[in-house]
Amino acid sequence: MIPVILSGGSGTRLWPLSREGFPKQFLSLMGGDTMLQATWNRVKSVASASPIVVAGEEHRFMVAEQLREAGCPNPVILLEPVGRNTAPAIAVAALEAISNGGDPLLLVLPSDHVIADLEAFQAALLEACTAAETGQLVTFGIVPTAPETGYGYIQSADGEGVKRVERFVEKPDAATAEAYVASGCYFWNSGMFLFKASAYLDALATHQPAMLDASRAALAKARRETDFVRLDRTAFEASPSDSIDYAVMEKTDSAAVLPIDVGWNDVGSWSALWEVAEQDSNGNAHHGDVLAEQCRNTLAWSDQRLVALLGLEDVVVVDTADAVLVAHKDKVQDIKGIVGKLKAAGRSEPSAHRKVYRPWGNYDSIDVGGRFQVKRITVKPGAQLSLQMHHHRAEHWIVVSGTGRVTRGEEIIMLSENQSTYIPLGVKHRLENPGVVPLELIEVQSGSYLGEDDIVRFDDVYGRG
């Protein structure tokens, strides 16, 4: 059994905490592990090999770093140059899985789900293996706990254990959802699957041959690097964009479902996070520096500042460094409208946080004006930025903690705490951390243009142009 972890998606329903550049699978929403790390830890004891992870190119370093932190050995990270939904993503993973001549079971998992009952989930995986080995395409249906209108449903045949899928149905209205739950043969569509790689590829050949051809070409022409497999853009763009449900599961005669009750939640909204979060006696779930008086059933999330709530009920408050969300819990499903308006206005908040993560560490833009910008930069031990130059800005660096090695033109300078240097406009430079603790410094930029695209790279260990 090889886990296939799908790590795409923009996570807009958890804005402003989740952004396109840092979606929810990379967040620690339940404390401790991020959702991506929790997905791997959930299945590592039953996996026979390292996972295949399918992710967008822009997230590649976060995927690699978080899996490294989780102790995941040698994951295969397939990079999508463009999003094409789940069916092509699973296709390239299946083709990669059989490339050495085997035909393993593939356990397909989104990277952003919560499962509370790990023991029951692992038992369900073992139960589903027998059916999957016979060529069935098994999906896991969640036993509904309420007439939820935010999920698609799967209708099953009668019987116990793994059962034939009768049909997939779209998100219902409230009355239809109540009828589904009352019937006992409808289950929430979890988006998790177990099948042999060959069984999925055979079904794709029958029902979506163009998608299979494009996926095969994208992998055959892929550029294989030390840590990543970069799918060929032209070939992958040619693939139809479709989900596995539409492309295969709704068309094949081999679709089967195993109903499971494992404390599953896809954390698809702030209200969903409230449901799975630890709550006090009044139903309040709070993260960070939060003070609440006379409140019931609230969710409050603070990254930095004190957030005080008074006399509120069924309200969500999310405070980040550059945006604040205040919403009624019944309306958080409509947050995409807010994000859409921000995008239409050309604002940066839908795509990026104030703190931006890079393979070498991160930077936080703590102040900005007409011709200046102040950043707090953190460089990981042993990491280095690219050798670069700017056409429009100069930079002042002040070391707060750690040790930095600075290349400035032909000079090599060592800086320690409370020391500083100046990088003139147009001078090649590089910043490195030769130490064993993080290097933290304050950077003051000044000039006529301060955008991130004013970087000319001459050498970069991370392969960035």
Stockholm file with secondary structure:
# STOCKHOLM 1.0

chainA/1-465         MIPVILSGGSGTRLWPLSREGFPKQFLSLMGGDTMLQATWNRVKSVASASPIVVAGEEHRFMVAEQLREAGCPNPVILLEPVGRNTAPAIAVAALEAISNGGDPLLLVLPSDHVIADLEAFQAALLEACTAAETGQLVTFGIVPTAPETGYGYIQSADGEGVKRVERFVEKPDAATAEAYVASGCYFWNSGMFLFKASAYLDALATHQPAMLDASRAALAKARRETDFVRLDRTAFEASPSDSIDYAVMEKTDSAAVLPIDVGWNDVGSWSALWEVAEQDSNGNAHHGDVLAEQCRNTLAWSDQRLVALLGLEDVVVVDTADAVLVAHKDKVQDIKGIVGKLKAAGRSEPSAHRKVYRPWGNYDSIDVGGRFQVKRITVKPGAQLSLQMHHHRAEHWIVVSGTGRVTRGEEIIMLSENQSTYIPLGVKHRLENPGVVPLELIEVQSGSYLGEDDIVRFDDVYGRG
#=GR chainA/1-465 SS CEEEEEECCCCGGGTTTSBTTBCGGGSCSSSSSCHHHHHHHHHTTTCSSCCEEEEEGGGHHHHHHHHHHTTCCSCEEEEESSCCCHHHHHHHHHHHHTTTSCCCEEEEEESSCEESCHHHHHHHHHHHHHHHHTTCEEEEEECCSSCCSSSCEEEECSSSSSEEEEEEECCCCHHHHHHHHHHSCEEEEEEEEEEEHHHHHHHHHHHCHHHHHHHHHHHHTCEECSSCEECCHHHHHTSCCCCHIIIIITTCSCEEEEEECSCEECCCSHHHHHHHSCCCTTSCEEESSEEEESCBSCEEEESSSCEEEESCBSEEEEECSSCEEEEEGGGGGGHHHHHHHHHHTTCSTTTCCSEEEETTEEEEEEEECSSEEEEEEEECTTCBCCEEECSSEEEEEEEEESCEEEEETTEEEEECTTCEEEECTTCCEEEECCSSSCEEEEEEEEESCCCTTCCEEEECTTCCC
#=GC SS_cons         CEEEEEECCCCGGGTTTSBTTBCGGGSCSSSSSCHHHHHHHHHTTTCSSCCEEEEEGGGHHHHHHHHHHTTCCSCEEEEESSCCCHHHHHHHHHHHHTTTSCCCEEEEEESSCEESCHHHHHHHHHHHHHHHHTTCEEEEEECCSSCCSSSCEEEECSSSSSEEEEEEECCCCHHHHHHHHHHSCEEEEEEEEEEEHHHHHHHHHHHCHHHHHHHHHHHHTCEECSSCEECCHHHHHTSCCCCHIIIIITTCSCEEEEEECSCEECCCSHHHHHHHSCCCTTSCEEESSEEEESCBSCEEEESSSCEEEESCBSEEEEECSSCEEEEEGGGGGGHHHHHHHHHHTTCSTTTCCSEEEETTEEEEEEEECSSEEEEEEEECTTCBCCEEECSSEEEEEEEEESCEEEEETTEEEEECTTCEEEECTTCCEEEECCSSSCEEEEEEEEESCCCTTCCEEEECTTCCC
//
